[in-house]
């Protein structure tokens, strides 16, 4: 299907799912990490969930991801 992308675990590289769009938390079967996946037809991002931030909302995870991404580009 056009627009579908494989989503891989950013820790071990395992293929987690194939999706055109997603807004889910998935557990990697290989390394056991819980990954937040946000995907649209043109964009896929994955965020490894920390145990210490387990109760964090999706918005808070995205804000933390944005800050980390900004630190990489500065």
C-alpha atoms as one frame of an Amber mdcrd trajectory, in Angstrom:
protein
   0.000   0.000   0.000   1.366   3.396  -0.941   2.494   5.425   2.061   3.012
   2.456   4.388   6.325   2.475   6.213   8.083  -0.099   8.360   8.571   1.140
  11.887  11.753  -0.213  13.456  12.796  -0.271  17.090  15.372   2.522  17.544
  17.243   0.412  20.129  17.728  -2.936  18.359  16.433  -2.353  14.818  13.683
  -4.983  15.038  10.725  -4.375  12.713   7.802  -3.555  14.986   4.990  -2.831
  12.566   4.084  -1.613   9.101   1.727   1.352   9.093   0.381   4.186   7.035
  -0.624   6.059  10.175  -0.237   5.285  13.863  -0.367   6.839  17.309   0.418
   3.901  19.579   2.698   2.449  22.217   4.211  -0.895  21.174   6.552  -3.257
  23.018   9.530  -4.573  21.056   9.552  -8.373  21.142  13.355  -8.521  20.861
  14.697  -5.982  23.393  11.567  -5.431  25.504  11.533  -1.626  25.282   8.203
   0.165  25.009   8.205   2.503  22.017   5.796   5.352  21.293   5.145   5.418
  17.546   3.677   8.370  15.709   3.314   7.951  11.958   1.567   9.724   9.133
   1.771   9.130   5.406   4.956  11.276   5.227   6.493  11.136   8.699   7.449
   8.461  11.245   8.943   9.061  14.673   9.704   6.671  17.506  10.339   7.522
  21.135  11.786   5.015  23.601   9.786   5.252  26.824  11.821   5.499  29.997
  10.666   3.538  33.023  11.004   6.700  35.097   8.642   8.556  32.701   6.147
   5.685  32.440   3.121   7.816  33.383   4.074  10.634  31.032   1.412  11.818
  28.575   1.920  11.612  24.817   2.204  15.416  24.644   4.916  15.407  27.304
   6.810  12.670  25.412   6.599  14.680  22.189   7.846  17.817  23.965  10.780
  15.851  25.431  11.493  14.416  21.968  11.386  17.904  20.419  13.878  19.221
  22.984  16.239  16.290  22.376  15.975  16.810  18.626  16.733  20.530  18.992
  19.836  19.701  21.024  21.097  17.531  18.147  20.665  20.333  15.609  22.346
  23.063  17.668
